[in-house]
Amino acid sequence: LEKVDFVHALYPETCTDDLAAIREDPSCIELDFPADLKRSNESTLALKYQEILPFSEQKGYTPDPDHPFYFDIVDSADEFVRVLRQKYLEQGVYDEKGRRIWLESTVADGTPIAPRAASAPRQYARQRRMKYNETMEIDVWEW
C-alpha cells in the first residue's frame, strides 16, 4: 500500500517550523505539552490509587479562574472575534434567568490552555490581543 495522506503540523501563516523565521518573529510561540493531571491526596477502600482531581481544580486546564475567557487555539483570530461580536453583541445571548451574557468561553472542560497545549513536538501558535468592544480586549491564540 502506498501512503497518500501525511500528517502536517499546524502553524500560523508566518510561523513556519523554520528556526530562522521563528527567531525573527517573537509573536511565534512554541507550545509546551500540558501539565500532568493532579491527583487527590485521598484514596478509598474501593480504590487503591488516588483519583484524578476534577478539571476545575487543575491549573492550566479549562475551566480556570485565571483564564475565564480562554477560547482554545483558532484558525483565524480576526474571524473568531468577528463571530463573537456578532453572537454576543449584535444578536445577544441570555442565560436561563433572562440575564444578558456579554461574553463567555464555551471551550470544553479539560481543554489545555495555551501555551501549554501542544499535542506534538515543535508546534507554534500566535497569541493576539484583540479588541472585543469599546472597553474590552481579549487574548486569542491562533494557528
N, C-alpha and C positions, 0 to 999 in steps of 0.2 A: 504494500500500500504506500502510495506517495502522500506525504504530508502536504496539505494545501492551506491549512489555517495555522497561523502563528500568533503567539501572544506578544503584544507590544505594550510597553509601559505607557502610562498617560503622563503628559507634561503640558504645562501651559505653552501656548504657541511659541513664545520666545525663551522658554526654559527647556532647552533640549538636555540630553544627557552628556553633552559636550562640556567637559570641565572648564574650558576657556570661556564659553558662553555663560556658564553658571557663575564663575568668578567675577565677570564683568557686570552681572545683573544681581544686585543684592536683594531684589524682591523675590528671586527664586529660592525657595526654602526647601531643603532636603527634609523629607518626612522621616520621623523615627517610628519604630514599632510601638504599639500601645503598651501601656504599663501592665504588669501582671495583675490579675484579679486578686483582691484581698479576701482572706478567709476569716470567718468568725473565730474567736478565741474559745468558743464553747463547742462541745460535742455532746451528743445524746447517746443513750444506751443503744438505740436502734442504729445509729450511725457512728462508726468508729473513726470517722475523719471529720475534719472541720468543714462546715458548709461555706460556700462562696457567698459573700455579702451581696445584698441587692445592689443594682446599678446606682440607685440613688445615694448609696454610701461609698461608691467607688470614685475616687478623684480621677479626672481625665476621661470619664465616660458620661454620656448624657443619661439622665438629667443631672446637670452640675450647676449649683447655685452661683459659682464663679463665672459661668458661661451660659446665662439664660437664653441668649439669642445666638446659639450655635446652629448653623444650617447645613452641616456636612460640607463636602467639597463639591462644588457645582461646576458645570462646563463653562458657563459664562456668567460672571458676576453682574454685568450690566443687564442682561436678560432676566436673571433671577430677581434682582431688585425691582425691575420694571413690573414683573408679575406680582411681587409682594405689595408694591404700591397699589396696583390695580385691585388686588383682592382685599387688602385691609383698609386702604384709604378711600378708594373710589366706591367699591361695592359695599364694603362694611361686613364685618364678621361679629357675631354676637354669641355669648355663652347661653347656657340653658335658662338663666335668670333674666335674659334680655339685656345684659350689660355689654357695651361695646368692647371688643378686643382690638387694640390698636396694632399689636404685633405679637406673634408667638412663634416659637420653634416647634415644628411638627416632626422633628427627627425622632426616629425610634429610640426607645430606651436602650442603652448599651452601645450606642454608636461611639467609637473612639473619637476624641476631639483633637483636631489638627493643632499643632504639628506632630502629634503622636498618633497618627492614623495610617501609617504605612501598612500595606498588605504584601509588599515585596521590597527588596533592596533598591536603593537609588531611585526612589520616587520623589518627584519635586512638585510643589504647588506654590501658588502665589496668594498671599493674604492682601486683600484690598479693603481700604476704608471707604465705604460708600455712603453718600448722603441718602437717607431714607425719607426724611421730611424736613421741614424748616428748622426743627430743633434737635434732630437725632441723626447720628451717623452709626452705621453698623459695620462690623468686620465680616467680610465674606471671603472664604477660601475658594479658589478656582483652580482647575486643572490647567 
